[in-house]
Amino acid sequence: MLDFIKYNRLELREHEGPCTPQGPSFKRAHKYTFDLMGSKLSFRAPKQLHIFRPGSEQFTPRWFNDELGSLRTGNDPTKTWKSRLLFLRKYAFYGPWFTGEKASASFAVSVIAPESPPLNVNFLHPRALETAISGYLTAEYGHNEWDKGEARYTGPLEWKSIKNLPVPAAYFLVQNSIDRHRHFYLFIPVSRGRIIIFTFSYNQHLSGSFEKRDTAINPKALHELIDQIINSVEFTPSTELEQDLNEVRKSCPDLSASKNFPPLKWPATVDETGLNIVELNEKQRKALVG
């Protein structure tokens, strides 16, 4: 039986019991290649069209040659990081036999950089990349409190150093166990001052704890899609970037990110560089939460 018949958006009945929804097939995933400041970044991702959903959910750039300029100040309340969206996909995952959409996922590729970085910053060094990860995540999530002194988010979790790329890279999870949000990240530096991030998130259409959701709506297919996209990533440095990497290797022969990285201590915020984590005082707390 063809999956597009068994798994589709029509909801004509309620599903009883646990289910494992199905999403887009990776077998039909297209390969996208970006020329980023002379280096080549490629990955594969499926495209899923919906008649009744906006085309903006499937954003593909018109041009794939990008010098990674013209970044804009991001949405984080500290305004210490700037970014630009390069690619976007949103996917629906359907239950069997006309039970409709059971989960959704999003996948985005963006370029980020600090608004006011130190003059000697070099994210090609694995320790500098980890500092950038700590700063970016804290700017994005560190201020968010459930109650005074109790952070909504925890991360990074499930840290994994990616070793099959010629630059340091790391994959991890940031999780909100209160409002039930999961965000997966892949960080790849593509120059001394620019980082590409792959962001994944998914949501099962059910209330309750993570355990309850995962039991009722198995996230297996969602995790498989994330893994397939991550495993398809390739990066080829330009001649200039390879020279920069060789300079880093003189003081750091192993460019791998750390094997382990503990969750950050939140609530917290960052200083004006966006890289250094500082204590969240009352004045900052009021300013960040509005």
C-alpha atoms as an extended CHARMM CRD file, in Angstrom:
* protein
*
       290  EXT
         1         1  MET       CA              0.0000000000        0.0000000000        0.0000000000  PROA      1               0.0000000000
         2         2  LEU       CA              1.3980000000        3.4300000000       -0.8970000000  PROA      2               0.0000000000
         3         3  ASP       CA              2.1920000000        5.5350000000        2.1460000000  PROA      3               0.0000000000
         4         4  PHE       CA              0.5900000000        8.6770000000        0.6840000000  PROA      4               0.0000000000
         5         5  ILE       CA             -2.7540000000        6.8610000000        0.8120000000  PROA      5               0.0000000000
         6         6  LYS       CA             -2.2810000000        5.3770000000        4.2770000000  PROA      6               0.0000000000
         7         7  TYR       CA             -0.7780000000        8.5730000000        5.7450000000  PROA      7               0.0000000000
         8         8  ASN       CA             -2.4210000000       11.8240000000        4.6230000000  PROA      8               0.0000000000
         9         9  ARG       CA             -3.8290000000       15.0880000000        5.9760000000  PROA      9               0.0000000000
        10        10  LEU       CA             -7.4910000000       14.0220000000        5.9170000000  PROA      10              0.0000000000
        11        11  GLU       CA             -8.9170000000       13.5740000000        9.3900000000  PROA      11              0.0000000000
        12        12  LEU       CA            -12.0860000000       11.5190000000        9.1190000000  PROA      12              0.0000000000
        13        13  ARG       CA            -11.8300000000        9.5490000000       12.3350000000  PROA      13              0.0000000000
        14        14  GLU       CA            -10.0960000000        9.5280000000       15.7150000000  PROA      14              0.0000000000
        15        15  HSD       CA             -7.1270000000        7.2790000000       16.2460000000  PROA      15              0.0000000000
        16        16  GLU       CA             -7.2990000000        4.9960000000       19.2730000000  PROA      16              0.0000000000
        17        17  GLY       CA             -4.1340000000        3.9160000000       21.0210000000  PROA      17              0.0000000000
        18        18  PRO       CA             -0.4720000000        4.7290000000       20.3050000000  PROA      18              0.0000000000
        19        19  CYS       CA              0.6400000000        5.5670000000       16.7710000000  PROA      19              0.0000000000
        20        20  THR       CA              3.8230000000        6.2350000000       14.8290000000  PROA      20              0.0000000000
        21        21  PRO       CA              3.0740000000        9.0480000000       12.3640000000  PROA      21              0.0000000000
        22        22  GLN       CA              4.8520000000        9.3120000000        9.0380000000  PROA      22              0.0000000000
        23        23  GLY       CA              6.2960000000       12.4320000000        7.4280000000  PROA      23              0.0000000000
        24        24  PRO       CA              8.0570000000       13.2250000000        4.1460000000  PROA      24              0.0000000000
        25        25  SER       CA             10.2310000000       10.5650000000        2.5400000000  PROA      25              0.0000000000
        26        26  PHE       CA             13.9550000000       11.2950000000        2.6490000000  PROA      26              0.0000000000
        27        27  LYS       CA             14.4070000000        9.1650000000       -0.4760000000  PROA      27              0.0000000000
        28        28  ARG       CA             13.1670000000       12.1570000000       -2.4880000000  PROA      28              0.0000000000
        29        29  ALA       CA             15.2540000000       14.6960000000       -0.5720000000  PROA      29              0.0000000000
        30        30  HSD       CA             16.9650000000       17.2490000000       -2.7920000000  PROA      30              0.0000000000
        31        31  LYS       CA             20.6120000000       18.1960000000       -2.2760000000  PROA      31              0.0000000000
        32        32  TYR       CA             21.1910000000       21.9020000000       -1.6380000000  PROA      32              0.0000000000
        33        33  THR       CA             24.6540000000       23.4230000000       -2.0010000000  PROA      33              0.0000000000
        34        34  PHE       CA             25.5840000000       26.8950000000       -0.7540000000  PROA      34              0.0000000000
        35        35  ASP       CA             28.7210000000       28.8320000000       -1.6920000000  PROA      35              0.0000000000
        36        36  LEU       CA             29.4480000000       30.6240000000        1.5910000000  PROA      36              0.0000000000
        37        37  MET       CA             32.3460000000       33.0520000000        1.3170000000  PROA      37              0.0000000000
        38        38  GLY       CA             34.0180000000       30.6210000000       -1.0790000000  PROA      38              0.0000000000
        39        39  SER       CA             33.4150000000       27.4900000000        1.0230000000  PROA      39              0.0000000000
        40        40  LYS       CA             30.8500000000       24.8470000000        0.0690000000  PROA      40              0.0000000000
        41        41  LEU       CA             28.0900000000       23.7570000000        2.4570000000  PROA      41              0.0000000000
        42        42  SER       CA             25.6590000000       21.0850000000        1.2990000000  PROA      42              0.0000000000
        43        43  PHE       CA             22.8720000000       19.0310000000        2.8350000000  PROA      43              0.0000000000
        44        44  ARG       CA             19.7950000000       17.1000000000        1.7600000000  PROA      44              0.0000000000
        45        45  ALA       CA             16.2330000000       17.8940000000        2.8150000000  PROA      45              0.0000000000
        46        46  PRO       CA             12.8140000000       16.8410000000        1.5290000000  PROA      46              0.0000000000
        47        47  LYS       CA             10.1990000000       19.3310000000        0.4520000000  PROA      47              0.0000000000
        48        48  GLN       CA              6.6020000000       18.8680000000        1.5680000000  PROA      48              0.0000000000
        49        49  LEU       CA              3.9230000000       20.9400000000       -0.1290000000  PROA      49              0.0000000000
        50        50  HSD       CA              0.5570000000       21.6420000000        1.4560000000  PROA      50              0.0000000000
        51        51  ILE       CA             -2.3710000000       23.0170000000       -0.5080000000  PROA      51              0.0000000000
        52        52  PHE       CA             -3.8160000000       24.8750000000        2.4780000000  PROA      52              0.0000000000
        53        53  ARG       CA             -0.5700000000       26.1520000000        4.0420000000  PROA      53              0.0000000000
        54        54  PRO       CA              1.6180000000       29.1500000000        3.1030000000  PROA      54              0.0000000000
        55        55  GLY       CA              4.5110000000       28.6840000000        0.7070000000  PROA      55              0.0000000000
        56        56  SER       CA              6.7540000000       30.5650000000        3.1440000000  PROA      56              0.0000000000
        57        57  GLU       CA              6.9470000000       27.3340000000        5.1550000000  PROA      57              0.0000000000
        58        58  GLN       CA              9.1470000000       25.9920000000        2.3480000000  PROA      58              0.0000000000
        59        59  PHE       CA             11.6650000000       28.8220000000        1.9110000000  PROA      59              0.0000000000
        60        60  THR       CA             14.4550000000       28.1600000000       -0.5750000000  PROA      60              0.0000000000
        61        61  PRO       CA             16.7610000000       31.0750000000       -1.4600000000  PROA      61              0.0000000000
        62        62  ARG       CA             16.8990000000       32.3820000000       -5.0050000000  PROA      62              0.0000000000
        63        63  TRP       CA             20.6890000000       32.6200000000       -4.8550000000  PROA      63              0.0000000000
        64        64  PHE       CA             23.0600000000       30.0830000000       -3.2970000000  PROA      64              0.0000000000
        65        65  ASN       CA             26.2020000000       32.2570000000       -3.4370000000  PROA      65              0.0000000000
        66        66  ASP       CA             26.3200000000       34.1650000000       -0.1710000000  PROA      66              0.0000000000
        67        67  GLU       CA             29.0240000000       36.2980000000        1.4210000000  PROA      67              0.0000000000
        68        68  LEU       CA             27.0520000000       36.1350000000        4.6950000000  PROA      68              0.0000000000
        69        69  GLY       CA             26.7020000000       39.8710000000        5.0720000000  PROA      69              0.0000000000
        70        70  SER       CA             23.6230000000       42.0040000000        5.8580000000  PROA      70              0.0000000000
        71        71  LEU       CA             22.7700000000       40.2480000000        9.1070000000  PROA      71              0.0000000000
        72        72  ARG       CA             20.0240000000       41.6960000000       11.2650000000  PROA      72              0.0000000000
        73        73  THR       CA             19.6750000000       41.9840000000       15.0120000000  PROA      73              0.0000000000
        74        74  GLY       CA             17.9230000000       38.8590000000       16.2520000000  PROA      74              0.0000000000
        75        75  ASN       CA             14.8570000000       38.3920000000       18.4130000000  PROA      75              0.0000000000
        76        76  ASP       CA             16.7270000000       37.6630000000       21.6240000000  PROA      76              0.0000000000
        77        77  PRO       CA             15.9660000000       40.3740000000       24.2050000000  PROA      77              0.0000000000
        78        78  THR       CA             19.6480000000       41.1630000000       24.7910000000  PROA      78              0.0000000000
        79        79  LYS       CA             20.0750000000       42.2860000000       21.1370000000  PROA      79              0.0000000000
        80        80  THR       CA             23.6530000000       41.0130000000       21.2290000000  PROA      80              0.0000000000
        81        81  TRP       CA             23.4240000000       38.6030000000       18.2670000000  PROA      81              0.0000000000
        82        82  LYS       CA             22.5110000000       39.1580000000       14.6310000000  PROA      82              0.0000000000
        83        83  SER       CA             21.3370000000       36.5700000000       12.1340000000  PROA      83              0.0000000000
        84        84  ARG       CA             19.7740000000       35.8310000000        8.7600000000  PROA      84              0.0000000000
        85        85  LEU       CA             17.6200000000       32.9290000000        7.5970000000  PROA      85              0.0000000000
        86        86  LEU       CA             19.0930000000       30.9560000000        4.6990000000  PROA      86              0.0000000000
        87        87  PHE       CA             16.7030000000       28.0130000000        4.3790000000  PROA      87              0.0000000000
        88        88  LEU       CA             13.4420000000       26.7720000000        5.9240000000  PROA      88              0.0000000000
        89        89  ARG       CA             11.2600000000       23.6860000000        5.8270000000  PROA      89              0.0000000000
        90        90  LYS       CA              8.1620000000       22.7940000000        7.8450000000  PROA      90              0.0000000000
        91        91  TYR       CA              6.8150000000       19.2680000000        7.8280000000  PROA      91              0.0000000000
        92        92  ALA       CA              3.5930000000       17.5390000000        8.8480000000  PROA      92              0.0000000000
        93        93  PHE       CA              3.5200000000       13.9960000000       10.2030000000  PROA      93              0.0000000000
        94        94  TYR       CA              0.2920000000       12.0540000000        9.6960000000  PROA      94              0.0000000000
        95        95  GLY       CA             -1.3530000000        9.2140000000       11.5430000000  PROA      95              0.0000000000
        96        96  PRO       CA             -2.5920000000        6.1200000000        9.6730000000  PROA      96              0.0000000000
        97        97  TRP       CA             -5.8420000000        5.7300000000        7.7900000000  PROA      97              0.0000000000
        98        98  PHE       CA             -7.3890000000        9.1910000000        7.8200000000  PROA      98              0.0000000000
        99        99  THR       CA             -6.5510000000       10.1560000000       11.3940000000  PROA      99              0.0000000000
       100       100  GLY       CA             -4.9390000000       13.4340000000       10.2830000000  PROA      100             0.0000000000
       101       101  GLU       CA             -1.8760000000       15.3500000000       11.4020000000  PROA      101             0.0000000000
       102       102  LYS       CA             -0.3560000000       14.0420000000       14.6270000000  PROA      102             0.0000000000
       103       103  ALA       CA              2.8980000000       16.0000000000       14.7770000000  PROA      103             0.0000000000
       104       104  SER       CA              4.7990000000       18.7730000000       13.0420000000  PROA      104             0.0000000000
       105       105  ALA       CA              8.4530000000       19.6350000000       12.6360000000  PROA      105             0.0000000000
       106       106  SER       CA             10.4970000000       22.5910000000       11.4290000000  PROA      106             0.0000000000
       107       107  PHE       CA             14.0330000000       22.7910000000       10.0760000000  PROA      107             0.0000000000
       108       108  ALA       CA             15.9520000000       26.0150000000        9.4620000000  PROA      108             0.0000000000
       109       109  VAL       CA             19.4530000000       27.0080000000        8.4220000000  PROA      109             0.0000000000
       110       110  SER       CA             20.6880000000       30.4270000000        9.5600000000  PROA      110             0.0000000000
       111       111  VAL       CA             23.9020000000       32.3950000000        9.8420000000  PROA      111             0.0000000000
       112       112  ILE       CA             24.6680000000       34.1010000000       13.1550000000  PROA      112             0.0000000000
       113       113  ALA       CA             27.3410000000       36.4270000000       14.5500000000  PROA      113             0.0000000000
       114       114  PRO       CA             27.7160000000       38.6360000000       17.6420000000  PROA      114             0.0000000000
       115       115  GLU       CA             26.6980000000       42.2680000000       17.2280000000  PROA      115             0.0000000000
       116       116  SER       CA             29.8780000000       43.5400000000       18.9130000000  PROA      116             0.0000000000
       117       117  PRO       CA             32.4680000000       40.7380000000       18.9690000000  PROA      117             0.0000000000
       118       118  PRO       CA             35.9680000000       41.1740000000       20.4050000000  PROA      118             0.0000000000
       119       119  LEU       CA             38.5740000000       42.0520000000       17.7730000000  PROA      119             0.0000000000
       120       120  ASN       CA             40.4310000000       38.7500000000       18.1450000000  PROA      120             0.0000000000
       121       121  VAL       CA             37.4080000000       36.4440000000       18.0180000000  PROA      121             0.0000000000
       122       122  ASN       CA             37.9360000000       33.2570000000       15.9960000000  PROA      122             0.0000000000
       123       123  PHE       CA             35.1210000000       30.7190000000       16.0580000000  PROA      123             0.0000000000
       124       124  LEU       CA             37.2460000000       28.2340000000       14.1100000000  PROA      124             0.0000000000
       125       125  HSD       CA             38.9290000000       27.4080000000       17.4240000000  PROA      125             0.0000000000
       126       126  PRO       CA             36.8070000000       24.7750000000       19.2070000000  PROA      126             0.0000000000
       127       127  ARG       CA             36.9550000000       26.5530000000       22.5760000000  PROA      127             0.0000000000
       128       128  ALA       CA             35.8470000000       29.8270000000       20.9470000000  PROA      128             0.0000000000
       129       129  LEU       CA             33.0010000000       27.9760000000       19.2240000000  PROA      129             0.0000000000
       130       130  GLU       CA             31.8900000000       26.5930000000       22.5780000000  PROA      130             0.0000000000
       131       131  THR       CA             32.0120000000       30.1060000000       24.0490000000  PROA      131             0.0000000000
       132       132  ALA       CA             29.8050000000       31.2640000000       21.1700000000  PROA      132             0.0000000000
       133       133  ILE       CA             27.3630000000       28.4200000000       21.7820000000  PROA      133             0.0000000000
       134       134  SER       CA             27.1730000000       29.2850000000       25.4890000000  PROA      134             0.0000000000
       135       135  GLY       CA             26.6700000000       32.9760000000       24.7500000000  PROA      135             0.0000000000
       136       136  TYR       CA             24.1020000000       32.4960000000       22.0080000000  PROA      136             0.0000000000
       137       137  LEU       CA             22.0120000000       30.0210000000       24.0090000000  PROA      137             0.0000000000
       138       138  THR       CA             22.1390000000       32.2120000000       27.1040000000  PROA      138             0.0000000000
       139       139  ALA       CA             21.0970000000       35.2860000000       25.1100000000  PROA      139             0.0000000000
       140       140  GLU       CA             18.2390000000       33.2730000000       23.6220000000  PROA      140             0.0000000000
       141       141  TYR       CA             17.0200000000       31.2660000000       26.6120000000  PROA      141             0.0000000000
       142       142  GLY       CA             18.9500000000       32.1390000000       29.7910000000  PROA      142             0.0000000000
       143       143  HSD       CA             16.6920000000       34.9670000000       30.9710000000  PROA      143             0.0000000000
       144       144  ASN       CA             13.4670000000       32.9500000000       30.6400000000  PROA      144             0.0000000000
       145       145  GLU       CA             12.2100000000       32.0410000000       34.1070000000  PROA      145             0.0000000000
       146       146  TRP       CA              9.2780000000       29.9530000000       35.2740000000  PROA      146             0.0000000000
       147       147  ASP       CA              9.5480000000       31.5010000000       38.6960000000  PROA      147             0.0000000000
       148       148  LYS       CA             12.1960000000       33.8220000000       40.0530000000  PROA      148             0.0000000000
       149       149  GLY       CA             15.4410000000       31.8900000000       40.0140000000  PROA      149             0.0000000000
       150       150  GLU       CA             13.9700000000       28.8740000000       38.1710000000  PROA      150             0.0000000000
       151       151  ALA       CA             14.8620000000       28.5850000000       34.4840000000  PROA      151             0.0000000000
       152       152  ARG       CA             12.3190000000       27.3910000000       31.9590000000  PROA      152             0.0000000000
       153       153  TYR       CA             14.9700000000       25.9480000000       29.6470000000  PROA      153             0.0000000000
       154       154  THR       CA             17.8020000000       23.4860000000       30.1570000000  PROA      154             0.0000000000
       155       155  GLY       CA             20.7010000000       23.0710000000       27.7590000000  PROA      155             0.0000000000
       156       156  PRO       CA             22.7940000000       22.0210000000       26.1370000000  PROA      156             0.0000000000
       157       157  LEU       CA             21.7080000000       18.3960000000       26.6060000000  PROA      157             0.0000000000
       158       158  GLU       CA             22.7070000000       15.2640000000       24.6810000000  PROA      158             0.0000000000
       159       159  TRP       CA             25.8700000000       17.0500000000       23.5340000000  PROA      159             0.0000000000
       160       160  LYS       CA             27.6830000000       15.4190000000       20.6210000000  PROA      160             0.0000000000
       161       161  SER       CA             30.9260000000       16.5350000000       19.0030000000  PROA      161             0.0000000000
       162       162  ILE       CA             30.6380000000       16.1580000000       15.2100000000  PROA      162             0.0000000000
       163       163  LYS       CA             33.9250000000       14.7610000000       13.9070000000  PROA      163             0.0000000000
       164       164  ASN       CA             33.2400000000       14.1440000000       10.2070000000  PROA      164             0.0000000000
       165       165  LEU       CA             33.5730000000       17.8260000000        9.2460000000  PROA      165             0.0000000000
       166       166  PRO       CA             36.8360000000       19.7520000000        8.6690000000  PROA      166             0.0000000000
       167       167  VAL       CA             35.8320000000       22.3720000000       11.2520000000  PROA      167             0.0000000000
       168       168  PRO       CA             34.7480000000       22.0060000000       14.8940000000  PROA      168             0.0000000000
       169       169  ALA       CA             31.0250000000       21.3230000000       15.1590000000  PROA      169             0.0000000000
       170       170  ALA       CA             28.5450000000       20.2990000000       17.8410000000  PROA      170             0.0000000000
       171       171  TYR       CA             24.9920000000       18.9440000000       17.9940000000  PROA      171             0.0000000000
       172       172  PHE       CA             22.7790000000       19.1950000000       21.0930000000  PROA      172             0.0000000000
       173       173  LEU       CA             19.3210000000       19.7080000000       22.5550000000  PROA      173             0.0000000000
       174       174  VAL       CA             17.7780000000       22.6320000000       24.4550000000  PROA      174             0.0000000000
       175       175  GLN       CA             14.6310000000       21.6200000000       26.3180000000  PROA      175             0.0000000000
       176       176  ASN       CA             11.7560000000       23.3190000000       28.1220000000  PROA      176             0.0000000000
       177       177  SER       CA             10.1750000000       20.7180000000       30.3850000000  PROA      177             0.0000000000
       178       178  ILE       CA              7.5610000000       23.1730000000       31.6600000000  PROA      178             0.0000000000
       179       179  ASP       CA              5.9990000000       24.2570000000       28.3670000000  PROA      179             0.0000000000
       180       180  ARG       CA              7.1620000000       21.0860000000       26.5550000000  PROA      180             0.0000000000
       181       181  HSD       CA              9.4640000000       22.4930000000       23.8490000000  PROA      181             0.0000000000
       182       182  ARG       CA             12.4630000000       20.7310000000       22.2940000000  PROA      182             0.0000000000
       183       183  HSD       CA             15.0040000000       22.4640000000       20.0690000000  PROA      183             0.0000000000
       184       184  PHE       CA             17.9010000000       20.6270000000       18.4360000000  PROA      184             0.0000000000
       185       185  TYR       CA             20.9370000000       22.5300000000       17.1420000000  PROA      185             0.0000000000
       186       186  LEU       CA             23.9420000000       21.9000000000       14.9370000000  PROA      186             0.0000000000
       187       187  PHE       CA             26.6270000000       24.6350000000       15.0980000000  PROA      187             0.0000000000
       188       188  ILE       CA             29.2150000000       24.8860000000       12.2930000000  PROA      188             0.0000000000
       189       189  PRO       CA             31.6900000000       27.7970000000       12.0610000000  PROA      189             0.0000000000
       190       190  VAL       CA             32.3050000000       28.7890000000        8.4370000000  PROA      190             0.0000000000
       191       191  SER       CA             34.7210000000       31.6780000000        9.0610000000  PROA      191             0.0000000000
       192       192  ARG       CA             36.4600000000       33.4350000000       11.9390000000  PROA      192             0.0000000000
       193       193  GLY       CA             33.3310000000       35.4630000000       12.6880000000  PROA      193             0.0000000000
       194       194  ARG       CA             30.3710000000       33.5860000000       11.1730000000  PROA      194             0.0000000000
       195       195  ILE       CA             28.5690000000       30.4530000000       12.3640000000  PROA      195             0.0000000000
       196       196  ILE       CA             25.9570000000       28.4230000000       10.5050000000  PROA      196             0.0000000000
       197       197  ILE       CA             23.2840000000       26.8720000000       12.7030000000  PROA      197             0.0000000000
       198       198  PHE       CA             20.8770000000       24.1030000000       11.7820000000  PROA      198             0.0000000000
       199       199  THR       CA             17.7980000000       24.3060000000       14.0080000000  PROA      199             0.0000000000
       200       200  PHE       CA             15.2240000000       21.5360000000       14.4020000000  PROA      200             0.0000000000
       201       201  SER       CA             12.0880000000       21.4540000000       16.5090000000  PROA      201             0.0000000000
       202       202  TYR       CA              9.0140000000       19.2690000000       16.6390000000  PROA      202             0.0000000000
       203       203  ASN       CA              5.7000000000       19.1150000000       18.4160000000  PROA      203             0.0000000000
       204       204  GLN       CA              3.3160000000       16.2300000000       18.9630000000  PROA      204             0.0000000000
       205       205  HSD       CA             -0.3020000000       17.3640000000       18.8430000000  PROA      205             0.0000000000
       206       206  LEU       CA             -1.1120000000       16.2310000000       22.3530000000  PROA      206             0.0000000000
       207       207  SER       CA             -0.9160000000       17.7820000000       25.8050000000  PROA      207             0.0000000000
       208       208  GLY       CA              0.9300000000       16.3230000000       28.7500000000  PROA      208             0.0000000000
       209       209  SER       CA              4.4760000000       15.4350000000       29.7070000000  PROA      209             0.0000000000
       210       210  PHE       CA              7.1760000000       14.4280000000       27.2310000000  PROA      210             0.0000000000
       211       211  GLU       CA              6.7420000000       10.8340000000       28.3870000000  PROA      211             0.0000000000
       212       212  LYS       CA              2.9800000000       10.9030000000       27.7730000000  PROA      212             0.0000000000
       213       213  ARG       CA              3.4170000000       12.4550000000       24.3400000000  PROA      213             0.0000000000
       214       214  ASP       CA              6.1590000000       10.0480000000       23.2850000000  PROA      214             0.0000000000
       215       215  THR       CA              4.0810000000        7.0620000000       24.3840000000  PROA      215             0.0000000000
       216       216  ALA       CA              0.9750000000        8.1670000000       22.5020000000  PROA      216             0.0000000000
       217       217  ILE       CA              2.7060000000        9.6390000000       19.4150000000  PROA      217             0.0000000000
       218       218  ASN       CA              6.0190000000        7.9100000000       18.7720000000  PROA      218             0.0000000000
       219       219  PRO       CA              8.6460000000       10.4970000000       17.7090000000  PROA      219             0.0000000000
       220       220  LYS       CA             10.7300000000        7.8590000000       15.8830000000  PROA      220             0.0000000000
       221       221  ALA       CA             10.0440000000        9.2380000000       12.3950000000  PROA      221             0.0000000000
       222       222  LEU       CA             10.7700000000       12.8060000000       13.5400000000  PROA      222             0.0000000000
       223       223  HSD       CA             14.1380000000       11.8050000000       14.9940000000  PROA      223             0.0000000000
       224       224  GLU       CA             14.9600000000        9.7960000000       11.8870000000  PROA      224             0.0000000000
       225       225  LEU       CA             14.3620000000       12.8300000000        9.6830000000  PROA      225             0.0000000000
       226       226  ILE       CA             16.6040000000       15.0000000000       11.8790000000  PROA      226             0.0000000000
       227       227  ASP       CA             19.3510000000       12.3530000000       11.8110000000  PROA      227             0.0000000000
       228       228  GLN       CA             19.1000000000       11.9590000000        8.0380000000  PROA      228             0.0000000000
       229       229  ILE       CA             19.4940000000       15.6880000000        7.4440000000  PROA      229             0.0000000000
       230       230  ILE       CA             22.3920000000       15.9510000000        9.9270000000  PROA      230             0.0000000000
       231       231  ASN       CA             24.1650000000       12.9490000000        8.3910000000  PROA      231             0.0000000000
       232       232  SER       CA             23.8740000000       14.4800000000        4.9100000000  PROA      232             0.0000000000
       233       233  VAL       CA             25.7620000000       17.6770000000        5.8440000000  PROA      233             0.0000000000
       234       234  GLU       CA             29.0530000000       18.2400000000        4.0080000000  PROA      234             0.0000000000
       235       235  PHE       CA             31.4300000000       21.1800000000        4.2330000000  PROA      235             0.0000000000
       236       236  THR       CA             34.4330000000       21.9790000000        2.0270000000  PROA      236             0.0000000000
       237       237  PRO       CA             36.5800000000       24.9330000000        3.1810000000  PROA      237             0.0000000000
       238       238  SER       CA             37.8340000000       27.5210000000        0.7140000000  PROA      238             0.0000000000
       239       239  THR       CA             41.5810000000       27.9760000000        0.2540000000  PROA      239             0.0000000000
       240       240  GLU       CA             41.4950000000       31.0340000000        2.5070000000  PROA      240             0.0000000000
       241       241  LEU       CA             39.5170000000       29.2130000000        5.1960000000  PROA      241             0.0000000000
       242       242  GLU       CA             41.8890000000       26.2330000000        5.0610000000  PROA      242             0.0000000000
       243       243  GLN       CA             44.7550000000       28.6330000000        5.7410000000  PROA      243             0.0000000000
       244       244  ASP       CA             42.8950000000       29.9900000000        8.7720000000  PROA      244             0.0000000000
       245       245  LEU       CA             42.3010000000       26.4280000000       10.0040000000  PROA      245             0.0000000000
       246       246  ASN       CA             45.9740000000       25.6070000000        9.6470000000  PROA      246             0.0000000000
       247       247  GLU       CA             46.8060000000       28.5930000000       11.8400000000  PROA      247             0.0000000000
       248       248  VAL       CA             44.4270000000       27.3110000000       14.5070000000  PROA      248             0.0000000000
       249       249  ARG       CA             45.9640000000       23.8140000000       14.3050000000  PROA      249             0.0000000000
       250       250  LYS       CA             49.3480000000       25.2450000000       15.3360000000  PROA      250             0.0000000000
       251       251  SER       CA             47.9960000000       25.8270000000       18.8530000000  PROA      251             0.0000000000
       252       252  CYS       CA             45.1210000000       23.3370000000       18.7370000000  PROA      252             0.0000000000
       253       253  PRO       CA             45.9660000000       20.2660000000       16.6000000000  PROA      253             0.0000000000
       254       254  ASP       CA             42.6300000000       18.6150000000       17.3880000000  PROA      254             0.0000000000
       255       255  LEU       CA             39.8370000000       20.8440000000       16.0820000000  PROA      255             0.0000000000
       256       256  SER       CA             37.0940000000       18.7090000000       17.6240000000  PROA      256             0.0000000000
       257       257  ALA       CA             34.5930000000       20.2210000000       20.0190000000  PROA      257             0.0000000000
       258       258  SER       CA             34.7120000000       18.8970000000       23.5740000000  PROA      258             0.0000000000
       259       259  LYS       CA             33.5160000000       15.3460000000       24.1430000000  PROA      259             0.0000000000
       260       260  ASN       CA             31.2300000000       16.5030000000       26.9500000000  PROA      260             0.0000000000
       261       261  PHE       CA             29.5830000000       19.8210000000       27.6850000000  PROA      261             0.0000000000
       262       262  PRO       CA             27.4180000000       20.2810000000       30.8100000000  PROA      262             0.0000000000
       263       263  PRO       CA             24.1620000000       22.2570000000       30.8480000000  PROA      263             0.0000000000
       264       264  LEU       CA             24.6110000000       25.9660000000       31.4290000000  PROA      264             0.0000000000
       265       265  LYS       CA             23.6430000000       27.5630000000       34.7230000000  PROA      265             0.0000000000
       266       266  TRP       CA             20.4900000000       29.5710000000       34.0870000000  PROA      266             0.0000000000
       267       267  PRO       CA             18.8330000000       32.0190000000       34.7740000000  PROA      267             0.0000000000
       268       268  ALA       CA             21.5740000000       34.2400000000       33.4170000000  PROA      268             0.0000000000
       269       269  THR       CA             22.2390000000       36.7450000000       30.6600000000  PROA      269             0.0000000000
       270       270  VAL       CA             25.2250000000       37.9470000000       28.5970000000  PROA      270             0.0000000000
       271       271  ASP       CA             27.3820000000       41.0570000000       28.4750000000  PROA      271             0.0000000000
       272       272  GLU       CA             27.5480000000       43.4740000000       25.5380000000  PROA      272             0.0000000000
       273       273  THR       CA             29.7080000000       41.0690000000       23.4800000000  PROA      273             0.0000000000
       274       274  GLY       CA             27.0470000000       38.3590000000       23.5920000000  PROA      274             0.0000000000
       275       275  LEU       CA             29.7640000000       35.8690000000       24.5480000000  PROA      275             0.0000000000
       276       276  ASN       CA             30.3350000000       36.2320000000       28.2900000000  PROA      276             0.0000000000
       277       277  ILE       CA             27.6810000000       34.9350000000       30.6630000000  PROA      277             0.0000000000
       278       278  VAL       CA             26.8190000000       37.2000000000       33.5990000000  PROA      278             0.0000000000
       279       279  GLU       CA             24.4670000000       37.0040000000       36.5500000000  PROA      279             0.0000000000
       280       280  LEU       CA             20.8890000000       38.1040000000       35.9570000000  PROA      280             0.0000000000
       281       281  ASN       CA             20.2360000000       40.9810000000       38.3770000000  PROA      281             0.0000000000
       282       282  GLU       CA             16.9230000000       42.6660000000       39.1360000000  PROA      282             0.0000000000
       283       283  LYS       CA             17.4600000000       45.5380000000       36.6880000000  PROA      283             0.0000000000
       284       284  GLN       CA             18.2960000000       43.1410000000       33.8560000000  PROA      284             0.0000000000
       285       285  ARG       CA             15.4380000000       40.8440000000       34.7890000000  PROA      285             0.0000000000
       286       286  LYS       CA             12.9150000000       43.6820000000       34.4680000000  PROA      286             0.0000000000
       287       287  ALA       CA             14.4160000000       44.9080000000       31.1890000000  PROA      287             0.0000000000
       288       288  LEU       CA             14.5180000000       41.4590000000       29.5570000000  PROA      288             0.0000000000
       289       289  VAL       CA             10.9880000000       40.4230000000       30.4770000000  PROA      289             0.0000000000
       290       290  GLY       CA              9.5430000000       43.8250000000       29.6250000000  PROA      290             0.0000000000
